[in-house]
């Protein structure tokens, strides 16, 4: 039986478009191509999203990433609630890492097992949330969103994430990182369950948005695979599907240099280094022809045996949900 989804809240603007991502899935490339500053139909966020960065900053700053919520102090619980509360703002077209939105109790149950948390403590503003909704949002908020799931083959995204983490924190820090933290950042479980939430009830989808889509074969949620961003027809098709001007989509741009880089933090520069230095899509960054067996040898040489083994294990763990979503990806007819 499908979960009962409340009607979208009349107090919120219709509608929000959110690209739900995971780290290193080419979200910066997609928003660059969509050319949001030139899109008259959207209210652009200053960084094209990541409104929930404060919750992740709180997790890392207080050492509770990938930990059981039962081990948190009262101060940490209150701090996380306040971090979530500070992030609720109305936006129209943004990207957001879906793992940043996961409610801590649901997160703990996924990472440590269903019986790891006894109390259904909530870290959301209102408790009106159905079983398939693992986010901090009440169902009524999700009902106002036209969702896109951006995915990328974990054989590419996970080593990219590891390189970034080593550059920012050091190899010793990564060697000390728990398996649960890695899984929290890498798992497509969060994207898949959110997709399933939206497809269990038609009322979870923004009807006004669907009414404007006259492209055969387009349904929400839309899944976009990063390997397909080199397909210009597909990117234009996606832009039209989400109500953007497909004629304003761009495939070339000026690289960011000099004074334009001064406003970026060290972390932001590292997270966006490819897109900042590029003038278009960088060739050779697709998963075509790659296998775990061939990549394992490269990872052992680059990261050492321990981290390479962790990468192999993690790719094997998360690839099932990735492949499930990949089968439902947007295609060009």
C-alpha positions, -999 to 999 in steps of 0.1 A, spaced: 0 0 0 13 34 -9 20 59 19 -5 86 23 11 119 12 -3 152 24 -11 178 -2 16 204 -9 16 232 16 -3 262 2 21 286 21 51 276 0 58 288 -35 52 263 -63 75 246 -70 110 238 -60 134 220 -83 161 202 -64 189 181 -79 196 155 -52 233 145 -54 261 127 -36 297 141 -33 317 140 -66 288 132 -89 294 162 -112 267 185 -98 289 215 -104 292 206 -141 255 201 -145 246 235 -129 273 252 -150 258 237 -182 223 247 -172 236 283 -169 214 292 -140 224 329 -138 209 334 -173 177 315 -166 149 340 -160 125 315 -146 145 306 -115 156 323 -83 192 313 -81 209 305 -48 244 321 -44 261 287 -47 234 269 -67 225 250 -35 241 232 -6 217 250 18 222 221 42 259 226 45 255 238 81 242 203 92 273 187 77 296 212 91 280 205 125 285 168 121 322 171 112 328 199 137 315 178 166 329 144 155 295 127 150 297 118 113 287 82 108 281 76 145 251 61 163 227 88 174 224 70 207 259 80 215 252 117 210 251 141 240 221 162 246 241 192 235 249 175 202 213 165 196 201 200 203 228 214 181 218 192 152 182 202 155 192 238 154 214 232 124 185 216 105 161 244 116 185 270 102 184 255 68 147 258 60 145 285 33 124 288 2 145 283 -30 135 274 -65 163 256 -83 192 242 -62 213 211 -58 217 194 -25 237 163 -13 209 139 -3 230 124 25 231 158 42 193 157 45 190 123 61 173 124 95 198 110 121 176 82 135 170 68 100 207 72 92 217 53 123 193 24 115 208 21 80 244 22 92 240 1 123 209 -19 119 171 -15 125 175 -24 162 203 1 169 179 29 179 150 22 203 133 57 203 119 73 172 135 106 180 130 131 152 153 158 139 127 176 118 104 206 123 72 186 121 66 149 126 44 144 96 66 120 78 58 87 61 78 55 64 97 59 31 107 94 38 142 92 54 149 129 51 146 157 77 117 171 56 80 165 64 62 149 35 44 182 27 77 198 18 88 170 -4 55 172 -22 64 207 -33 96 195 -50 102 184 -86 131 160 -79 161 151 -100 185 124 -88 220 130 -102 241 98 -101 276 88 -111 292 54 -113 309 48 -79 340 34 -97 346 71 -105 329 90 -77 344 72 -48 381 75 -57 375 111 -66 360 116 -31 390 99 -15 414 121 -34 396 152 -23 395 141 13 432 132 14 441 166 -1 420 185 25 426 163 56 456 141 49 460 104 43 463 95 80 429 111 87 414 90 59 430 58 73 413 66 106 379 73 90 352 47 99 335 25 74 302 40 85 313 75 76 324 63 42 291 46 36 271 77 48 289 97 21 288 72 -7 256 51 -5 230 55 -32 205 40 -6 195 76 2 188 85 -34 169 52 -41 147 54 -10 138 90 -19 130 79 -55 108 52 -41 91 77 -18 81 98 -48 69 69 -69 47 53 -42 21 80 -45 12 104 -74 3 130 -48 40 132 -39 48 148 -72 42 184 -80 12 183 -104 17 218 -116 52 209 -127 41 178 -145 14 197 -163 40 219 -180 61 190 -192 50 181 -228 80 159 -236 71 122 -243 88 99 -218 95 124 -191 83 115 -156 95 126 -122 117 118 -104 142 123 -132 175 104 -129 205 119 -147 237 99 -150 269 120 -150 283 100 -179 254 114 -201 263 150 -195 284 149 -227 252 143 -247 240 178 -257 206 166 -267 200 149 -234 211 180 -214 188 202 -234 160 177 -230 165 178 -192 166 216 -191 133 217 -209 118 191 -187 125 211 -155 112 243 -170 145 260 -180 153 277 -213 171 250 -233 185 277 -256 205 291 -226 222 258 -219 259 261 -225 287 236 -233 316 260 -232 326 288 -208 356 308 -196 379 292 -170 380 308 -136 413 325 -129 431 353 -110 409 376 -89 378 355 -96 393 327 -74 400 350 -44 365 346 -30 368 308 -28 379 290 3 406 263 1 379 236 4 357 251 -22 387 255 -46 395 218 -41 359 206 -45 355 226 -77 390 225 -91 380 206 -123 351 229 -132 369 261 -122 398 253 -145 378 239 -173 364 256 -204 339 228 -211 333 191 -205 366 174 -197 370 143 -218 380 110 -204 360 112 -171 334 85 -179 331 50 -166 330 33 -200 352 2 -200 363 5 -164 361 -25 -141 369 -30 -104 396 -54 -112 415 -30 -134 409 0 -112 420 -19 -81 456 -20 -94 455 17 -100 441 24 -65 467 3 -48 494 23 -65 478 56 -58 463 51 -23 481 20 -9 466 -14 -2 445 -5 28 426 24 12 423 5 -21 407 -24 -4 382 -1 13 374 14 -20 368 -20 -36 345 -30 -7 326 3 -8 321 2 -46 307 -34 -43 284 -23 -15 269 8 -32 268 -3 -69 235 -22 -65 215 9 -57 234 29 -83 226 3 -110 190 3 -100 188 41 -105 208 39 -137 182 16 -152 157 45 -147 179 73 -160 168 99 -185 175 90 -221 173 106 -255 146 90 -276 
